[in-house]
Amino acid sequence: MRVRRLDRRGRSGYRGLPNQLVDRGSPADQESQSTHDDCDDSSPYSTQPALKPVTFTPAVLSRPISTSAGHAEVESSSSSISTPCASGDTTPDADPPTTSETRTLSMDGLAFASELKRPCIQLVNGVLHPSDVCARKITSIFKERMDDSGYCWKNVSKKTKDLYWNKFQKHFMWDESISSVIKMAWQRKAAERYRALMCSLRKKKDKTIHVSDSTWQIWNEAWNSPEFKARSLKFTANRLTEIGGPGSGISRHTGGSISHTCHAERLRSKLGRDPLPYELFEVTHTRKGTSKLVDARAETIKDRYLDLVMQSSQTQKGDSEVPIVNKAALYYQAVGGEKKHRVYGVGSQAFVFYPQSSQTLSARTSSEMLQTEIRRLRQTVDQLQESNKELRQSLLQMREEQGQYHEDIMCQMQEMMMQLEARFLQRSQSTTQDSTY
């Protein structure tokens, strides 16, 4: 039986029952009751209980949100309501998370958001794609930290190169099964972009890199050395070679930093079909805003190609059918075929246009990659074998030391036993003599 009583302040209570079992009613009833009590403070013997207002607080998740059901869990957790205690305070339905759990939740969300922002790159004909995006990011990574001895890519320390590679991995995603060939393609692109960056530094064109005075002095001394100047003059002479003949000028293009693969994709979107070799050549060798080609060699290739197309399009006497013209083969003939494993004007797209002629280059590139990987694996195996040899020697030495130590212990124990036996015999003899007397 419940007995109602009044406390000293005139508030009613229940005697004989725990506070947790007292029926307080719903949160809405408690709010209305509390409001009524506030309005009736003039009566010192009010029989209505004065409860604190009930607050509604959403329960906090105590575990990381998964990427698949994150939104559903947040919605369900936000709808939970706190239950009032007997003292008038509120207790959430779920335990609040600890600081480490909250940090896990936020870090998982940041990692997932970062994963979504990383673009996916591919390997097209042994080249990173999109090439221009990768090239710009590689150059920006270089500018974040320069090696003191890195006046050329060959002299950049392995530690710094590994740092560049690790930062590159944080900005892009790719299929993990081709990580090894992706790294090889990155090494080639990184060497190319580093040479261009150092060239702009030597010519005082790039002002965005801040290096120390001591580093700048080391670089200038290396650049002014006779050996470096001789190599630079040799490479410059090679670039100035007039491949099209005397007076044709050096080979140029207007493709910029965008790869031939990207130009081919743009043409494919524009034309609604795969572009022809000559169409790709024309886009990458025509001056912007004009129809004029970039140099005399390109003009010669154009005239030769158009003549071949015209000759192949003419019908033979007595034949009414229009001949089928293989324009890709005619362009290959116009540029003189493959030279030094390259087809002029189409860049890396030669693998697409002329797969037969590019098989040798592809096989050679694959062979070089394979040989590089084999050399790396051999170095790793040699290091492991050397470490294994050292461990075996250490183990053998420890066994020898343990064997010697065991022999020493046995010898000492034998000596002690002999000494004990001798003492025992002496005492026995002395005891026998005493008994005879």
Helices and strands as residue ranges (DSSP letters): E 3-6, E 12-15, G 19-21, H 27-39, H 70-78, E 83-84, E 90-91, H 99-117, E 122-124, E 127-129, H 131-144, G 153-155, H 158-171, G 176-178, H 179-202, H 213-223, H 226-239, H 260-271, H 277-284, H 296-313, H 327-334, G 347-349, H 350-353, H 359-436
